[in-house]
Amino acid sequence: MFDANELRFLCEVFEKCRVQVSVHSPDDPISNVANEQFRTFLTLPQTDSVTIGEFIGELAPQTLYKTTNRFSLCYNYLSFNVEGETRILIVGPYLSAPLSSSDILEIAEKNGAPIGSIKYVNEFYAGIQVLPPDDHLFIFLGAFCEHLWGTNNYSVADLTETQEAALIPEAGEGEKRDDFDSVLINMKLMEKRYRFENEIMDAVAQGQIHKEAQLFSAFSEQHFEKRVADPLRNAKNYSIIMNTLLRKAAEKGGVHPMHLDNLSSSFAVRIESLASHTDHFELMLEMFRAYCRLVRKHTMQGLSPIVRKTVLMIESDLSANLTLATLAEAQNVSSGYLATIFKKETEKTVSEYIRKKRIKQAKHLLATTHLQVQTIALHCGIMDVQYFTKIFKKETGKTPKEYREYITQTQNI
């Protein structure tokens, strides 16, 4: 039985958890649901002429629908009647699991996102909440459905996997897993944790403090291993591990151990003084920012403002048109002056510096994604894939394909 107050409460709960929820008429345009910014930078066609009812199709009564689209965005929706008129409740988008930067790059490639829009795609996904299948919000949604339809025997249709509706199992009838399934689950969680840690270390090594929101938005306790029963001791142990990893990443980024030792020691003291296991997340954020700032400070220490700004312009977008002329024009200096001062302070020409940064980025993408070689070349600002292959082999001794195969073989050993 429909209750406006209960529906309002449901919406408020989801919205406080940063999950979009809305109620529509089947005749409303689908653009009322689709994120306009996301659709724009993926160059998706306008859909104002398509209604929600036409897009979703006919909905069965007393059925909760679940679906995941080609952008890995998840939605739940159902229909109900209010004074003889049909209404559609839509929950989402949300993510069923965290996405790495590599996952997002591959989604963008598959769906034709322009290379220059990647930073906006990352920002979009950083704002999408992660709700694992066992999240308490789905229990709340299930309770709402039971009250709405007056039964706990309603149907659930998962359109991601099948077109057939499945009844919600009674208590105790959940899927049973054998020991091998449990091993596989643990392996996946471990792989996810290592991937998360590696992405953080890569960002720190390059001083990419702007990646904070992207990396930590989907962070949860599943990222760290629970080695002891005490939650506070677990949090401290993982914080100690992260302090060590971030210190090594900053050292790789060019910071002298003298600077690292002071920072690492101060965080070690603060970790042991943690009063609650819930406080370690904010401390990890602070550690990430501090090590990033240290890398940025000491890797560019001694550089003039012009050279420092040139380096930042190059590293902020390797896919941009990074010529000596454009970099000089952006700072109102002559190309000759920029070339001279840059070579003097970095011991590299501007083109050499750009090339090495692009090759480094290419190696990272080849090792961590399944993107096509021509797409990686575009992400690195090289339009000609043959030229990209030529300079990559000159720098590494291997073609991009050979390098990817070598990395894969090494990881499987």
Sequence and secondary structure as in RCSB ss.txt:
>XXXX:A:sequence
MFDANELRFLCEVFEKCRVQVSVHSPDDPISNVANEQFRTFLTLPQTDSVTIGEFIGELAPQTLYKTTNRFSLCY
NYLSFNVEGETRILIVGPYLSAPLSSSDILEIAEKNGAPIGSIKYVNEFYAGIQVLPPDDHLFIFLGAFCEHLWG
TNNYSVADLTETQEAALIPEAGEGEKRDDFDSVLINMKLMEKRYRFENEIMDAVAQGQIHKEAQLFSAFSEQHFE
KRVADPLRNAKNYSIIMNTLLRKAAEKGGVHPMHLDNLSSSFAVRIESLASHTDHFELMLEMFRAYCRLVRKHTM
QGLSPIVRKTVLMIESDLSANLTLATLAEAQNVSSGYLATIFKKETEKTVSEYIRKKRIKQAKHLLATTHLQVQT
IALHCGIMDVQYFTKIFKKETGKTPKEYREYITQTQNI
>XXXX:A:secstr
   HHHHHHHHHHHHHTT  EEEE TTSBGGGTS HHHHHHTT    TTSBHHHHH    TTEEEEEE TTS EE
EEEEEEETTEEEEEEEEEEBSS   HHHHHHHHHHTT  GGGHHHHHHHHHTS B  TT HHHHHHHHHHHHHHT
 S  EEEETTT SSEEE   TT S    HHHHHHHHHHHHHHHHHHHHHHHHHHHTT GGGHHHHHTT  GGGS 
  SS HHHHHHHHHHHHHHHHHHHHHHTT  HHHHHHHHHHHHHHHHT   GGGHHHHHHHHHHHHHHHHHHHHS
TT  HHHHHHHHHHHH TTS   HHHHHHTTT  HHHHHHHHHHHHSS HHHHHHHHHHHHHHHHHHH    HHH
HHHHTT   HHHHHHHHHHHHSS HHHHHHHHHHHHH 
